[in-house]
Amino acid sequence: MPELPEVEFAAARLRTAVAGRVIARLDALHPSQQRHLPEEARRAAEGLTIDRVERRAKIQLVHLQGGALLEVHFRMTGDWEFTRVGEAPPRYERVRLETADGVRVSLVDSRAFSVVRLHAAGAFVLPAIGPEPLTDDFTADGFRAALARRSGPIKPALLDQKLVAGVGNIYASEALWEARIHPATVANTLSRERVTRLRDAVRLVLETAPTERYYGRDDVNENEIWRVYGREGEPCRRCGATLKRLPQAGRSTFYCPRCQRR
């Protein structure tokens, strides 16, 4: 699933491609998208200028002339592909946006889980989201205060977007390894020192993460990218112990039983 670095990269690509351009046509090409983006909404977007594109957590927000807004969630496998009007469309194209000067933006998604919605001016309300981890708002004191209300394991807590924005399954595992914290450690038992270390680790793994989409690519060996994620049974790159996998909240967590203590 795309997490903060991938979504930020995608939003930057979209911003470069369409900011300041006029939407000539907007189409939903899959039944699931047609439910979220009905014809009335698609026609309402046509003729509007794209003012700007921003990201909040894992959500992309495309601001349109007059205050209307396109809300985009990639979910599991969504991404952008950019072509010119008249060229062959990409495989798994689910939503198509064409600009008046011939740019075609395709939301591609093999599993068709992505969501695009149009909101009228003033109608969009951002869901409850925690601080962006790469900003000054993500403080150790604020992080510790939020964790103080969490009596469950730290790894699932990190996936809650109300705690910190944009962190998903991969980077939660990676950050806990960097911070040497066991993923089953009860969140509200972490000392101030360990919370600070975890805050710093979250920032580190997001700052150094790959930005382009890496999963499903034949030219990428994911085991060379991650310290622990997806490497069950392989040696820890820090101590050499055999890495393990732990199911948590329906997701797989990867960790080192020697380096990461409760």
C-alpha positions in Angstrom: 0.0 0.0 0.0 1.4 3.4 -0.8 2.5 5.3 2.3 3.6 8.9 2.9 6.7 9.0 0.7 5.0 7.3 -2.3 1.9 9.5 -2.0 4.0 12.7 -1.7 6.0 11.7 -4.8 2.8 11.0 -6.7 1.2 14.3 -5.6 4.4 16.1 -6.8 4.2 14.4 -10.2 0.5 15.3 -10.5 1.2 18.9 -9.5 3.9 19.3 -12.1 1.6 17.7 -14.8 -1.7 19.6 -14.2 -1.4 22.7 -11.9 -2.7 25.7 -13.8 -4.4 23.6 -16.5 -8.1 23.4 -17.4 -10.0 20.1 -17.1 -11.5 19.3 -20.5 -12.9 15.9 -19.5 -13.1 13.7 -16.5 -14.2 10.1 -16.8 -14.7 7.2 -14.4 -14.0 4.0 -16.3 -14.8 1.3 -13.7 -18.0 0.7 -11.8 -16.4 1.2 -8.4 -15.2 4.6 -9.5 -18.5 5.5 -11.0 -20.1 5.0 -7.6 -17.7 7.5 -6.0 -17.6 9.9 -9.0 -21.0 9.9 -10.7 -21.6 11.6 -14.0 -23.0 14.8 -12.5 -19.8 15.3 -10.5 -17.6 14.6 -13.5 -19.4 17.1 -15.6 -19.2 19.7 -12.8 -15.4 19.5 -12.8 -15.1 20.0 -16.6 -14.0 23.5 -17.5 -12.5 24.3 -14.1 -8.8 25.2 -13.7 -6.7 23.1 -11.4 -5.3 25.6 -8.8 -3.0 23.4 -6.8 -2.3 19.8 -5.6 -1.4 19.0 -2.0 -1.1 15.9 0.2 -2.4 15.3 3.7 -1.4 12.0 5.2 -2.2 9.5 2.4 -4.8 11.7 0.8 -4.2 13.8 -2.3 -6.2 17.0 -2.6 -6.7 18.6 -6.0 -8.0 22.1 -5.5 -10.1 23.5 -8.4 -11.2 26.9 -9.4 -13.9 28.3 -7.2 -13.1 26.0 -4.2 -14.3 22.6 -5.5 -11.9 19.8 -4.6 -11.0 16.3 -5.9 -10.1 14.0 -3.1 -7.9 11.0 -4.1 -7.1 7.9 -2.2 -4.8 5.3 -3.9 -5.7 2.6 -1.3 -3.7 -0.6 -2.1 -2.4 -0.3 -5.6 -3.4 3.0 -7.1 -0.9 5.3 -9.0 -0.8 8.0 -11.7 0.3 7.5 -15.3 0.7 10.4 -17.6 0.3 10.3 -21.4 -1.1 12.6 -24.2 -4.7 12.6 -25.4 -4.8 10.2 -28.4 -2.1 7.9 -27.2 -3.0 4.3 -26.1 -4.4 4.3 -22.6 -2.5 2.5 -19.8 -3.6 -0.9 -18.5 -5.9 -0.8 -15.5 -7.0 2.8 -16.1 -9.8 3.5 -13.7 -10.2 7.3 -13.9 -9.1 9.6 -16.7 -8.6 13.3 -16.6 -7.8 15.2 -19.8 -6.7 18.8 -19.8 -7.6 21.4 -22.5 -4.0 21.3 -23.8 -3.9 17.5 -24.3 -2.4 16.1 -21.1 -4.0 12.9 -20.0 -3.8 11.8 -16.4 -4.8 8.2 -15.7 -5.5 6.7 -12.2 -4.3 3.1 -12.7 -5.2 0.5 -10.2 -5.1 -3.3 -10.8 -7.4 -4.0 -7.9 -9.7 -1.0 -8.5 -9.8 -0.1 -4.8 -8.8 3.6 -5.3 -11.3 6.3 -4.6 -11.8 9.7 -6.3 -14.5 12.0 -5.1 -15.5 15.6 -6.0 -16.5 17.9 -3.2 -18.3 21.2 -3.7 -16.6 24.4 -2.4 -16.5 24.2 1.4 -18.0 20.7 1.6 -14.8 18.7 2.2 -14.0 18.0 5.8 -10.6 16.4 6.4 -10.8 13.4 8.7 -9.1 13.4 12.1 -5.4 13.1 11.3 -2.4 13.4 13.5 0.7 15.6 12.8 2.7 15.2 9.7 5.8 13.3 10.8 8.3 15.3 8.8 7.2 18.6 10.3 7.9 20.4 13.5 4.4 19.5 14.7 5.5 16.0 15.3 7.1 16.5 18.7 8.3 13.9 21.2 6.1 15.4 23.9 3.0 15.4 21.7 3.8 11.9 20.5 4.2 10.6 24.1 1.0 12.3 25.2 -0.9 10.5 22.4 0.7 7.2 23.2 -0.2 7.6 26.8 -3.9 6.9 25.8 -3.0 3.7 24.0 -3.0 0.5 26.0 -2.4 -1.8 23.0 0.8 -2.8 21.2 2.8 0.0 19.7 2.9 -1.4 16.1 -0.9 -1.3 15.4 -1.0 2.1 17.2 1.5 3.5 14.7 -0.9 2.6 11.9 -3.7 4.8 13.3 -3.6 8.0 11.2 -5.0 9.9 14.2 -1.7 9.3 16.0 0.7 10.3 13.2 -0.2 11.0 9.5 1.0 8.8 6.7 2.7 5.9 8.4 1.7 2.5 7.2 2.6 -1.1 7.7 6.0 -1.0 6.1 7.4 2.1 7.8 6.0 1.1 11.2 8.0 -2.1 11.1 11.1 -0.3 9.8 10.8 2.5 12.4 10.5 0.0 15.3 13.6 -1.8 14.1 15.5 1.4 13.9 14.4 2.3 17.4 15.1 -1.2 18.8 11.5 -1.5 20.1 9.6 -4.8 20.1 6.3 -4.4 18.0 4.2 -5.9 20.8 5.4 -3.4 23.5 2.4 -1.8 25.1 2.3 1.8 23.7 1.7 3.6 27.0 4.6 1.9 28.7 7.3 3.5 26.6 9.6 5.8 28.4 10.2 9.3 27.2 13.6 8.2 25.9 12.1 5.4 23.9 9.3 7.6 22.5 11.9 10.1 21.4 14.0 7.4 19.8 10.9 6.1 18.0 9.9 9.6 16.8 13.3 10.1 15.4 13.2 6.6 13.8 9.8 7.4 12.1 11.4 10.5 10.6 14.5 8.7 9.5 12.7 5.9 7.6 10.4 8.3 5.9 13.2 10.7 4.9 15.3 7.8 3.5 12.4 5.8 1.9 12.2 5.1 -1.8 9.7 7.5 -3.4 9.0 5.8 -6.7 6.7 2.8 -6.7 8.8 -0.3 -5.9 6.4 -3.1 -5.3 5.5 -5.3 -8.2 8.5 -4.2 -10.2 10.7 -6.9 -11.7 13.8 -4.7 -11.5 13.5 -4.1 -7.7 14.6 -6.6 -5.0 12.6 -5.4 -2.0 14.9 -7.4 0.3 17.7 -4.9 -0.6 15.5 -2.0 0.4 14.1 -2.9 3.8 15.9 -3.7 7.0 13.1 -6.0 8.3 9.9 -5.7 6.2 9.2 -8.9 4.3 12.5 -10.5 5.4 11.2 -13.3 7.8 13.9 -16.0 8.2 16.7 -13.8 7.0 19.5 -12.4 9.2 19.2 -9.1 10.9 21.5 -6.5 9.3 22.4 -5.2 12.7 23.0 -8.3 14.9 22.7 -11.3 12.6 19.8 -12.9 14.4 17.0 -14.5 12.4 14.2 -12.1 11.7 10.7 -13.1 12.6 7.1 -12.3 11.6 4.3 -11.5 14.0 0.6 -11.1 12.9 -0.9 -8.0 14.4 -4.3 -6.5 13.7 -4.6 -8.5 10.5 -1.2 -7.3 9.2 2.3 -8.8 9.2 4.9 -7.3 11.4 8.6 -8.1 10.9 11.1 -7.7 13.6 14.4 -8.9 15.2 13.9 -10.9 18.4 17.4 -10.0 19.6 17.6 -6.2 18.8 14.0 -5.3 19.6 13.2 -5.8 23.2 9.9 -5.1 25.0 
